[in-house]
Amino acid sequence: MLTEDQRWSQERSGAVLTIDLAAVQANYRLLAGRVGASACGAVLKAHGYGLGATYLAPAIFAAGCRHFFVAHLDEGLELRPHLDASATIYVLHGPFPGTEEVFAEHGLIPVLNSIEQINGWAGLAERRGARLPAILQVDTGMSRFGLSLDDLERLVTTGSRLERIALRYLMSHLACADEPAHPANAEQLAQFGAARRLLPGIPASLAASSGIFLGPRFHFDLVRPGAALYGVAPVTGAANPMRQVVRLQGKILQIRWIPEGAPVGYGGTYRAPACRRIATVPVGYADGFLRSAGDRGSAFLDEIELPIVGRISMDSITLDATDAPEERLCPGATVDLIGPRNPIDAVARAAGTIGYEILTSLGRRYHRRYLGGEPDNGAPWR
Ligand SMILES: *Cc1c(COP(=O)(O)O)cnc(C)c1O
């Protein structure tokens, strides 16, 4: 049941974004089932890939997850009150110098990516006279975050600093896991094996969404899926086993007939090849509906495809609605901008990008609805 405020928000907004928490839970269970005895975490960085981390987290917890990852310290602080104390929150970027205390005070576990971060965390441990928990990241082929193998070897052979740190996991990240045949996968696995031999007995974590589908050799003790939980296809070019989580329904604001030759939108990039009916929907690139989808993507009125014609404006798009029956076109009628016939990955392809960018760009002007997400046993969320 909608409250009066929610009903008005839904009526006023140009589009309704529905986020199916039950589908997120089903996706979590599917991934957790694929990794057997390994633990399955959940990545909630970037506001839960744009879907609202504070809504997603309790639903994923209710599905059995106990390991949650964010990128920034502030994201961890925001999430902490929404999760039970039995849930661990890891911060992928680790601490900037001087922020270590904040991690410790709020029970957030840093991923340590550099010698400087290790020194900072070990320094705090020394001042507190206690070993502090952390994940240690090693770089196996992305040159982005983590110690090089050489750095790790030096640290292990010369340093007592690691003794101050209770290492929960040794971690790395795959660059090409969405392409199962890519040689980088085996190379990174071998590098990770070499890193593990330098720190025997420490649990390990390598795979994100796509890595889970590379098979059990990539699973180790903990996997860290993000995108697949939210419906993005984990393997490029293969059928998508994940349930769709997001539906974006835009509302038609205006319908008009235009004669042959009439231009549509900025720059007049589209000219009607014959008499055409144009429907305008008040969703544009300011809402994360990427401008690169102009003249390329499609919306759907149920099963009827309405191609996007003309450029995408800041606050609107124009659709060719000539094929739609008159009686179904009226102001307020909704069309799927993301939906069963144009899921995240199809929308991304039309815009020349990846599903991740579509999700994390989803706008703030949509009316947002969350469906389902309760635990199976009817217990409260946390
Ligand atoms: C973003 C991220 C993940 C999750 O990746 P997905 O492809 O969304 O599953 C896991 N680990 C690290 C280090 C990340 O940065």
The ligand as an ORCA input file, in Angstrom:
! r2SCAN-3c Opt
* xyz 0 1
  C      33.622     -3.591     -7.882
  C      34.417     -4.675     -7.321
  C      33.865     -5.946     -7.138
  C      32.499     -6.324     -7.661
  O      32.615     -6.450     -9.071
  P      31.378     -6.938     -9.968
  O      31.985     -7.078    -11.312
  O      30.381     -5.832     -9.926
  O      30.856     -8.184     -9.402
  C      34.618     -6.896     -6.469
  N      35.870     -6.618     -6.053
  C      36.452     -5.407     -6.240
  C      37.828     -5.172     -5.753
  C      35.754     -4.407     -6.892
  O      36.338     -3.225     -7.110
*
